[in-house]
Amino acid sequence: MEESYMTIKEFCDRLQVSQSTVYRMIKNRMIPAIKFGRYWKIPRSVFEQIPTRER
């Protein structure tokens, strides 16, 4: 099965965090990411594994 990816902006919008936070998380290897050309992409499976806060 082929992996699908999210852009940094899409990931930020869904988690309600800043882009600098996500780039820091990538740099510190807290979340995996792959660089396609000059753009970073995050596997969608990473987002699905993040626990959500119940409201």
N, C-alpha and C positions, 0 to 999 in steps of 0.2 A: 504494500500500500504506500502510495506516495504522500509525503509530508506536505502540508500546506503551511504558509507563513503569514504573519501579520507584520504590518509596518510599525515603526516605533510610535508614530502618531496614533494609530488605531489601538495599540496596546495601552498608551497613555490615556486615551479617551475612555477606554473600558475600565481601567483601574483608578481613574481620577488622580493620577500622579503627573508630575512634570517630566518633560523630556530629559532634563539634566539628571533626575533621579534614576530613570531607566538606563541612561548611558552609564551612570555610576555603577548600577547593578550589573550591567554587562561587563564593565571593566573589572569589577571585583569578582566576576564569575559566579554571581548569585543567580543569574538566569542565563541560559544558553542563547546564543545568537549567532547568526551567520551573516557575513558581509557579502552582498551581491553588488559588485562594482563599488560604488561609493555609498550605498545604502545598507543599513543593518536591517535584518529581518529576524523575527522571533517565531519559533514554531508555535502553531496554535495549541498544540498539546500542553505547552507550558502554561498558558492561560487557563486551560481546563483543570490543571492540577493545583492552582492557587486556591486556598480555602477562602470562601466568601463569608463576610460578616453578616449574621442574621439581623434582620431589622425588627 
